[in-house]
Amino acid sequence: MYIALYYWQSESTVRSKIIYLAMTGLCAFAATNAWAEDATHDEGFVEARRLQLWSAQTQNRDLVYSTYRRIDHLEGTDPGSWVYEWSQIGKYFGDRGESLASDDKPDAARDAFLTAAKFYGIARFPAKSLPGQADAYQKHLEYYKRAGEFFDPPLVIVDIPYDKQTIQGYLHMPAGVEKPALILWNGGIDTWKGDLYNNIRPYIDRGFAVMTFDVLGTGENSAWVAKPDSNKLHSEVLDFMQSYPLIDGEHIAHVGFSFSGYYAARNSITEPRFFAVIAACGPINDGWKNIYDGPWEIQEALSTAIHVPRDDLSEIDKTLQKFSLVEQGLINGPDSIKMPTLIINGDLDTLAPISDLRLLAASGRETDLWIMGGDGHCFGQYRSVVMPKMANWLAEKLAASKKMQ
């Protein structure tokens, strides 16, 4: 089966379709077959795409699936529970990382710590709301920071003032680049700042600094309520980072995936200081109407983020409808978006449907729409191929921004 990548550029009235025959088609073909094989397994507690994603991130499909099959209940911390089984794997890799670090094997230690962080991250999935998940989450953060000690350059922990408190960002610096442009990067409702290393690596390699942090209502920022205008956090992070000595404060972009793809879209309209935005697989209007019809893990993460009990369907529906950029009056024609914006997702996604992508793309004069044919939420089949292309897109926008100065 061949899956094409469709590219719609809305900067002019001419729309073109580009098919990456040599690379994208072949990689998508191989990935589709592998993912189809995975999808034949019983999903049980989570969607098949979660297991596929975790397999890719850990590069250990057999371990992910064998661990998953040992789980027979979600709640509890005893053998067979979600938290226990994933945490045991995390502990193994954490201990292995310490041993490798003691043996002066920094690269192997880094990889082991990253794997430990990933498995502890799965243990706390989706919202660290089950018994034992808060402890697993702390281990996840501990091992991500431990891995960061072996990054080149090492991970920089940044404490940013917000709402009379502080939020923490993880600043990943590129090697050999003085004062690089910065990307503010956020994951989804259930994918937090320590889960993103695989995604951000192509951008670091391209010379960008990347700072990951949790949006309000998630991760370490779960004490705050996620609201339609919670991208005010990004504005305060911008305030702080524009004068941060390690980076080029005049050139900052935002990349958001899924739930944060919504905030990226909102920033493309309301925050003119970004030189560019990538809004990936975020609900814009139609997506908010049915998003709570998704699997239990989406429901759990959403209800936790907005601080509404999971079974209060009326209040949840009322709250989520307020997120629509149309209902907020922020999308009202082709001049709504104020900057170069890349909009991207799979055409089969129901959480952020293609109608939302097209609506957002038509709301600006410097928007690019990439539709991943035959793929679902956040284009997992294409991810490894498309991420470097997205980094190239951002680099092109950076060069154009600098040229205009």
DOGULUM-839662 format. One record per residue (C-alpha): z, x, y; residue in three letters. Coordinates in steps of 0.2 Angstrom, whole numbers, plus 5000, padded with zeros to 4 digits. Example, Ala and Ser with C-alpha at 12.3 -4.5 7.8 and 13.67 -1.06 7.14 Angstrom:
residues 2
503950624978ala503650684995ser
***
This chain:
residues 405
500050005000met499650075017tyr500750035032ile499950065049ala500950105065leu500350005080tyr500550065097tyr500349955112trp500350035130gln500649905143ser500350025158glu498649945160ser497649795154thr496849895140val497849885124arg497450015110ser497950025092lys498250205085ile498350235067ile499150395061tyr498150415046leu498650595041ala500450585044met501250415047thr500250315034gly500550435020leu502450455024cys502650275026ala501750245009phe502950365000ala504450295009ala503950115005thr503850144987asn505550234986ala506350104996trp505649964986ala506350054971glu508050054979asp507949874984ala507849824965thr509749864964his511049724966asp511449724984glu513249654981gly514349704996phe512949765009val511149755012glu509949865002ala509449945018arg511150015021arg511150105004leu509450175008gln509950235025leu511550315018trp510550395004ser509350475017ala510750535028gln511750615015thr510250675005gln511050624989asn510450454983arg511250464966asp512950494973leu512850354985val512250234972tyr513450294958ser514950274971thr514350104976tyr514250044958arg516150094956arg516649974969ile517149794963asp518149734979his518149754997leu519949745002glu521349854997gly521550044995thr521650054976asp520350134965pro518850014965gly519049964983ser517750004996trp518850125006val519550214991tyr517950254983glu516950314998trp518550415004ser518650504988gln516950574991ile517350615009gly518850715003lys517850814991tyr516650875004phe517950895017gly518951015005asp517351095000arg516951125019gly518651215021glu518351325006ser516651375013leu517351405030ala518651525022ser517251615013asp516351645030asp514851535025lys514651435042pro513051345038asp513651275021ala515351235029ala514451135043arg513451035031asp514950995020ala515950935034phe514450835040leu514350755023thr516250725023ala516150635040ala514650535033lys515650465018phe517250435028tyr516050345040gly515450235026ile517250205021ala517650135038arg516050025038phe515649905046pro517049885059ala518649985053lys519449815051ser519949815033leu521549895026pro521450085026gly519850095036gln520750155052ala521350305042asp519650335035ala518950325053tyr520150455059gln519550575045lys517750535049his518050595067leu519050745061glu517750805050tyr516350775063tyr517250885075lys517551015062arg515751015058ala515451035077gly516351195077glu514851265067phe513451195078phe512451315088asp513051295101pro514651215096pro515051035099leu515751005116val517050865117ile516950775134val518350665141asp517550535154ile518650425165pro518350245162tyr519450095167asp520950195171lys520850275154gln519650395146thr518250375133ile517650525123gln515850585121gly515150715109tyr513950835119leu512750925108his511851065117met510151145112pro510151325109ala509451445122gly509151315136val510051325152glu510551165160lys509551045149pro509050865153ala510350745145leu510150595134ile511550475133leu511350405115trp512250255107asn512050175090gly512249995084gly513649875082ile514149965066asp513450145069thr514550245080trp514550415089lys514950515073gly513550435063asp512050495073leu511750675069tyr510250645059asn509450545072asn509850655087ile509350825079arg507450805083pro507950785102tyr509150935102ile507751035094asp506550975108arg507751055121gly508750905126phe510650895127ala511250735118val512950655121met513450515109thr514750395113phe515350225108asp514850065117val516249955122leu516949855108gly516549985095thr517250145087gly518550225098glu518150105112asn518549945101ser520049905113ala518749845126trp517749685124val515849705122ala515149595136lys513349565142pro513649685157asp514549825147ser513249945151asn514349975167lys515050105155leu513450195156his513450195175ser515150275175glu514650405162val513150435173leu514350465188asp515250585178phe513850685170met512750705185gln513950835191ser514350905174tyr514051095175pro513151125158leu511750995160ile510350955173asp511250805181gly509650745190glu508750715173his509650595162ile508950465150ala509650335138his509250295120val510050145112gly509750075094phe510149895089ser511549825098phe511449975110ser509549945111gly510049785121tyr511049895133tyr509650015134ala508449875139ala509749815152arg509949985159asn508049995161ser508249845173ile509849885182thr510150075182glu508850165191pro509550335189arg508850355172phe507250445171phe506750355156ala507450235142val507150205124ile507650035118ala507550035100ala507749875089cys508849785102gly508949595103pro508349535120ile508249345120asn507649255104asp508749385094gly510349325101trp509949145095lys510049185076asn510949355075ile512549285068tyr511549215053asp511449395047gly512349475033pro514349485033trp514349655039glu513449605055ile514549455057gln516149565055glu515549695067ala514949575080leu516549465080ser517649625081thr516649695095ala516649535106ile518549495100his518149325093val518749275076pro517349285063arg517549095058asp517549025076asp515648995076leu515648885091ser516449025102glu515449155094ile513749065098asp514249025116lys514749205118thr513149285111leu512049175120gln512649245136lys511849415131phe510049355133ser509249445147leu508249295151val509749185153glu510549315164gln509049305175gly508649495173leu506949465165ile505849375177asn504049455177gly503149615175pro504249705189asp505849685180ser505949855172ile506149995184lys505650155174met504650215159pro505350125144thr504850145126leu505149985115ile505150005097ile505549915080asn504849855064gly503849695064asp504849615051leu506549625059asp507449455062thr508949525071leu507749595085ala506149495082pro504449555088ile504449415101ser505849505110asp504949665109leu503349595117arg504449505130leu505249665135leu503649765135ala502849635147ala504249655159ser503749815166gly502249915172arg502750085163glu503250015146thr502650075129asp502849965114leu502750045096trp502749915082ile503149985065met502049875053gly502849815037gly504649875042asp506249795046gly507749825058his507649995066cys506150045056phe507050145042gly505550175032gln504650265047tyr506250345054arg505950525049ser504150525055val504350435071val505950515078met505050675083pro503650575091lys504950475101met505650645106ala503950705112asn503750535122trp505350575131leu504850755134ala503250695142glu504250575153lys505450715158leu503950825163ala503250685173ala504850655182ser505050835187lys503250845193lys503650695205met505050785213gln
***
